[in-house]
Amino acid sequence: MLRRLFFLLPQVDNARQAVEDLAARGVGKRHIHAIARGVDLTGLPEATERQKNDTTFRLEWFVWNTNLALFVIAAAVMLGSMVTGKALAALMSLLVMLLTFIAGEQIAVRVPNVHLTEFTDALHHGEVLLMVDVPGYRVAEIEAYMHHRHPESVPGGASWTVDAFGL
């Protein structure tokens, strides 16, 4: 799993230079994705439709709601089994509730999430959003590099991505 770093750049020329600098720094152009509205992105690696539609957000929403539904169903089964006196079913339901709680905590606390909706205003004003996918151990390095080499860029946070699925 890669980390996706978000950087807003005020103009397309700034974004082109940032892409070239990142490529020289060892970030492959297939790991850089640009999104803009009403701006010509010629010379920039454009984001895929899945990335533009923020498929990651939908996937997180589905996983979170499925986890929540499992917790509620397990709670209902536990209450029903306690009423009917079935201890094994109550214990199994309690185990499912514990597992869904731990999974939910992992999703909510440990998995970073930034979504494209956070950049809507900037994109409407003609800014360019660069999404840079890097391994976790390179996050601090790339953020520091962009801060020093491109002070006009605004860091927008980090998220996760799975390279194999093109998210």
BELKA-V757012 format. One record per residue. SS is DSSP state (alpha for helix, beta for strand, coil for the rest). BURIAL is + if it has 16 or more other C-alpha atoms within 10 Angstrom, else -. Layout:
# BELKA-V757012
SS_BURIAL, SS_BURIAL
This chain:
# BELKA-V757012
coil_-, beta_+, beta_+, beta_+, beta_+, beta_+, beta_+, beta_+, beta_+, coil_+, coil_+, alpha_+, alpha_-, alpha_+, alpha_+, alpha_+, alpha_-, alpha_+, alpha_+, alpha_-, alpha_+, alpha_+, alpha_-, alpha_-, coil_-, coil_-, coil_+, coil_-, alpha_+, alpha_-, alpha_+, beta_+, beta_+, beta_+, beta_+, coil_+, coil_-, coil_-, coil_-, coil_-, coil_+, coil_-, coil_-, coil_+, coil_+, beta_+, coil_+, coil_-, alpha_-, alpha_-, alpha_+, alpha_-, coil_-, coil_+, alpha_+, alpha_+, alpha_+, alpha_-, alpha_-, alpha_-, alpha_-, alpha_-, alpha_-, alpha_+, alpha_-, alpha_-, alpha_+, alpha_+, alpha_-, alpha_+, alpha_+, alpha_-, alpha_-, alpha_+, alpha_+, alpha_-, alpha_+, alpha_+, alpha_+, alpha_-, alpha_+, alpha_-, alpha_-, alpha_-, coil_-, coil_-, alpha_-, alpha_-, alpha_+, alpha_+, alpha_-, alpha_-, alpha_+, alpha_+, alpha_-, alpha_+, alpha_+, alpha_-, alpha_-, alpha_+, alpha_+, alpha_-, alpha_+, alpha_+, alpha_-, alpha_-, alpha_+, alpha_-, alpha_-, alpha_-, coil_-, coil_-, coil_+, coil_+, coil_+, alpha_+, alpha_-, alpha_-, alpha_+, alpha_-, alpha_-, alpha_+, alpha_+, alpha_-, coil_-, coil_+, coil_+, beta_+, beta_+, beta_+, beta_+, beta_+, beta_+, beta_+, coil_-, alpha_-, alpha_-, alpha_-, alpha_+, alpha_-, alpha_-, alpha_+, alpha_+, alpha_-, alpha_-, alpha_+, alpha_-, alpha_-, alpha_-, coil_+, coil_-, coil_-, coil_+, beta_-, beta_+, beta_+, beta_-, beta_+, beta_+, beta_+, beta_+, coil_-, alpha_-, alpha_-, alpha_-, coil_-, coil_+
